[in-house]
């Protein structure tokens, strides 16, 4: 694997975080909130620190090494905030970074990653054709190829891969039900429906926020699957295994603290308010640039 510059040597390691520390989550943008919400509901006593690198979103068109470096900076930031684990709530970032991050932090700081939920789609498809919608970078990565090889090929399931660079910006702008977004979804997904796909794997954490739009266009023709709930369960398993689960009730605590790079917290606030739409308490703040990568 190519080295990451700058590499962060653990010469000043953080004290090991305890169970009352927050769970760290990271995504290129606000899409990973789909995962944060699953975790917040599944683990109602946990606090979440969510970092969105909105100065650099989207990651999808970036090259492998650039994605790896931006991800390393983000996870190091969460580590320095005193988080007890990190969830790379981004398929694109996970595709290139998990091995490096796990090797780098070892047992001090468990890292949880994401891969598109192709396996449950393969197990349930009736038409033996499923589609995966993800960024081009996610398809270049090894994780999704492994899942195709291990589960889809032996089951004789045909996997249609679909990408679009236009969808993430619609979610970031809160424009999921706009005419332009509906047109893009139709253009991108009609071909897989025509080819007989009955399941659509939402292989990017922004896409669960497009569910209503996709269902509005395709109705029952596509069953939608994402990895959010599986990641929440995996997070619980990792916390239990490391004796880091916080199981006491917290009164009036802020559940999701969002931090965004760049200076767009004010603009994102109404968009995030529509995405969270829940009794989960949250706030959003700017943290400037934590990395100098372009
Ligand atoms: N949310 C991200 C993912 O799961 C990526 C979006 C992007 O930055 O292109 O892949």
Boltz pocket constraint, residues with backbone or C-beta under 6 A from the ligand:
constraints:
  - pocket:
      binder: B
      contacts: [[A, 27], [A, 28], [A, 29], [A, 31], [A, 32], [A, 56], [A, 57], [A, 58], [A, 59], [A, 60], [A, 61], [A, 89], [A, 90], [A, 91], [A, 92], [A, 93], [A, 135], [A, 138], [A, 168], [A, 203], [A, 204], [A, 205], [A, 206]]
      max_distance: 6.0
